Amino acid sequence: MADLAVLFEHPEWQKPLLAALARRGVDAVAVDLKAAAFAPDVVDLLQGARLVFNQASPSAYVRGNTRAVPFALSLMRALERHGVTVLNGADAFAFELSKSAQAAALSVLGIAHPRSLAFNDVEAALARWSTWPALLKPEQGGSGARIFELHGPDELRRLLDEQPSLWAPENLLLLQERFEVDPAFGIVRMEFLGDELLYAMRVVSHGAFNLCPSPVCNPGDGSAGHCEIPSAAAKAPSKPVEFFPYPEVPASAVEAGRRIMAAGGLDVGGIEYLVASDGRQVFYDVNANSNLRPAIAAHFGFDPFERVVDFLLRRLESSVGRARAA
């Protein structure tokens, strides 16, 4: 029997975590979601693992791995029916997959967020949307894929006429309010383990939408990443995406992040916000597949993957304790 099963789709992202687990002697099985099968009545895929950690990515479809996402959801729902503890399980993953659900949750929480409109028909959307420029985003996002800045109704019509594939995989898109931000400051991403802030960083995009913090996606030396997403910016970014430690993150932002994590049922996650011109913290993205950046954590004096292993071991001990009590 394995102690832990890690569900994954991206071939590179989980390597640092799996290496950290091996260093600590944790018996872990890595389950590749791209090509797999499971029997719902016995769920025999995971070698009897007592704890499951979901690291599936919404952006799987841009790498040709569209089938990984529905497989992950079905597998986790079956596991949870069998009483298996799944971190970032089916409900949390469904929350990550839906930008409209995130916007609704932020509204209920009273947390500032971009005004959004979900639609499956262009003319229906334009009958209710008149604020330009705006961002077009897929309902199921990830890695900044398929985000476009648009300046009017005709641009939206033309874009979707010329690129109907942008409707995939959900056939649901969003128009979202665009905010001007200080380009030198960028946006803020906070990484959480449970309700504990692991670290915060500023991300300076230089016009890019793919702000994935994994070094294999945005290498520190500016070289091409393993999961390069074609830029949808009006022009190519002038410089590589830059990441900076942000120890001064306001307590109010951290508290809002904790509330979002709880509302989404996330065990591990990355929460992003921007600072609007009027000073408001505007939250706009929730990531359950939280890719960590070792160089940022090193500034704070630790290895982020060792912290994740500590977190997983605590949850494993808790899960085993509940099983014994039962």
N, C-alpha and C positions, 0 to 999 in steps of 0.2 A: 504493500500500500504506500502511496505517495502522501507526503504531508500536504502538499500544495499543488494545485494545477493553475497554470498561467495561460489564459486564452489570448492568442495574438493573431495578427494578420500581416503586419509589416515585418519584413525579414531582418531589419536592423534595429528597430527601436527597443526591443526587449533584451538585446544582448547584454547591456550593462547590468540590468536587474538580474538576469539569469546567472551572470558571473558572480554577482554579490551573494546570491542565494547559495551558489556552489561553495564560495569561500566560507560561508557560515555553516556549511554542512546540512543545509535544508534539502530534504528529498523532494524535488520539484519536478513535475512533468510539464513540458511546454506543448500546448495543443494548437496546432496550426489550423486556423479556421478556413483557409482558402480551399482545401480539398479534404473533406472529412465526412463521417457518417456516425450517427448514434442511434441506439435503441431506447426510445423514451421510457419503456417499462423497466429497464435496468440501468440505463445511463452508464454504459461500460467503457466509455471513451477515456475516463480520467484516472484509471488505475486506483480507484477507491479513495481519491484525495479527500481529505477532511475539510479543506478550505479551497475555494476557487477565487481567483483574482482575474477579473475581466479587463483586458487591455485591447479590445477590439477598437477599430477606428472608423468614424463616420466617413472618412475620406477614402475608404477602401475602393470605392467605385472608380475613382480617378486613376487608380493603378490597375484597372481591369479585374478587380476582385469584388465585384458587386455582390456576389452570392455570399460573401463572408458575413455581411451584416444580418440578413434574415436568419442565417444559420446560427449566429451567435445568440440572437434573441430567442429562437426556438430552444436551443440547448439550455440556456439559462432558465427559461421558464420551466422546462422539464426538471432541471436540477432543483429549483426552488420548490416545486411540487413534492419532490422527494425529501425535502427538509435539509438540503445541502446549503451551507452558508456561501453566498456568492457576493464578493465585494464588487461594488459598481455593477450590481446585478441588472436584471431586465428593466426594472422601472427607471433606474439611474441612467441606463444606456438609452432607453427610449426618450428620456428627457434631453440627453445630449444630442440625439438625432433630430430634434425638433426645435428650430429657432422660434417658431410661433409659440410653442409651449413655454420656452424660456421667457419670451416677452410677456406672456400671460402671467407667469409666476412672479416676475419682477413687478408687474402692475399690482398684483395682489399684495406683495410685500411692501409696496410704497417706495420702491427703489427706482431712482431715475434711470431711464433707458431710452433708446431711440424709438420714436414712433414707427410702427411697422404695419404693413398690409400684406397678408397672405392671399395668394390668388392662383387660380388655374385657368384664367382667361384674361388676355391682355386688355380687351375693351372693358371688361368688368372692373379690372384694376384701375384703369384710367378714369373711369367714371367716379372713382372715390379718391384719387390721388392727384394732387396739384402742386406739390412742393418739390422743386428742383434746385440744384442737383440732388440726386438720390442714389443710393446704392442698391443694386440688384444682387440678391443672394439666393442660393438654394436653401430650401427648407432643411435638407440634410447636408450640412456643410463639412468643414474640416480642411485644415492646411491652407486656408484662404482660397480654395478652389472655386472657380466660376463666379467670382465677385467682379462686378462691373460698376464703374461710376457713370451715371447717365445724366444728361442735361435737359431732357424733355421727352414728351410722349413719342415723337417720331423716332428717337433713338431706341426706345424700348421696342417699338413695333419692328423696326429694321433689324435689330439684334436677334430677336427671336424668330423672325422670318429667315434670316441667314444662318442661324445656328439653332435649329430646333432641338438638337441634342442637349441643350442647356436645361431642358425640362427634366432630364433624367437625374436621379433614379426615381424621384417621388412624384413627378408631374405636379409639383407645387413649388412656387417661388415666392420670394418676399421683396417688396420695396421697403427700404428702410431709410429713415432720416439720416442725413450726412452731417457730421459735425466737423468744424475746423478745429484743429489742435495745434499746439505749438510744435512745429516739426523737430525742434532741437530737444524737446522733452520726450515726445513720443507718447506711447500708451503704457499702462501698468498691467503687469500680470502677476497675480499672487498664487502661489502653490500651497495647497492644503493637504495635510494628512489628518483625516477626521476633521475636528474643529480646531486643529492646531495649525497656525501659519508656519510653513516650512521656510519660505523666503519670499521676498517680493523683488521684482526687477522692472526696470524701464526698458521698453523695446522701441528703438528708433527705426522706422520702416524705410525711410527714403523712398516712399511711394509704393512699396511692395505690399501685397495682401497676405502672402505666405509668411506668417510670423512664427511658424513652428519652432519651438526653442531647442529641439533636439539638434545636437551638433552634426548629425548625419544629414539633416535637412538644411540647416543654415550654418555651415562650418565657420569657425572664427576667422579663418584666413580668406574668406570670401570665395572659395572655390565652389564648384557645383556640388549640390547635395544629391543624396541617393533618392530622394522623393521630390525632385524638382517639379513644381507646379507652374505651368506657363502663367506669366503675369497678365492680369486683366487690367492693369493700370493704364492710364492714357499714354504713358510712355515708359520705357524701361527704367527701373530704379537707377538712380545716379550712383549709389554705393550699396554694398551688401547690408543686410539687416544687422543692426548692432544691438547688443544686450548689455545692460549695466545694472549692477546691484542697486537696490533701492531700500536701504535700511530706514529711510525717513518716511516710509509709507504711513499715511495717517491712520490713526486708530479707528476712525469712522469707516474707512474703506475696508479694513480688516473685519470689522463687525458686520458690515454688509456682506462681505464674502462668506462669512460663517453662516449667515442667514440663508444665502443662496444655496450653499452646500447642503444645509439641512432640508430646505424646501425641495431640492432635486433628489434627495436620498443618496447623495454621493459620498463614498467613503474616501476617495482620493480624487483631487481635481485641481484644475487651474481656472481661475476667474479673472477676466480681463475687463478693465474700465479705461475710459479716457477722461481727461479733464477739459470740460467745455470752456468757451471763452468767458462765461460768467462765473467760472470757478466750480461748477457742479461736477461731482463724480458721476459719470454716466456709464452704467454697466451694460455690456453688449455681447459678451460671449462666455459660455460655460463649457468647459472641457473635462470630460471624465477620463479620457485617455491622456494622462498628464505626463508629457515628455519633459524630463528634467535636464537642466544644463549644469554639468559639474563645475564649470569655471565660475558660475555665479554662486553656487553653494560654497565653493572653496573660499570665496571672499568672506563668508560668514563662519568659516572654520570647520566645515564638515563635508563628508561625502553624501550626496543626496540619496544614493541607492542604498547605502548602509542604513540610513534613516527609514527608508521604505521597508527594508528587511526587518528592522526593529518593529515597525508598525504591524507588518504581516505576522510576525511571531507572537505579538501580543494578541492579535485577533485569532490566531490559531489556538493559542492557549485558552482564550475565552470560549472558542467554539468547542474545544475538547471538554472543557469544564461543564458546559451546558449539556453535552451529550452524556457525560457521566451522571449528571444529576437526573437526567431523564430516565 
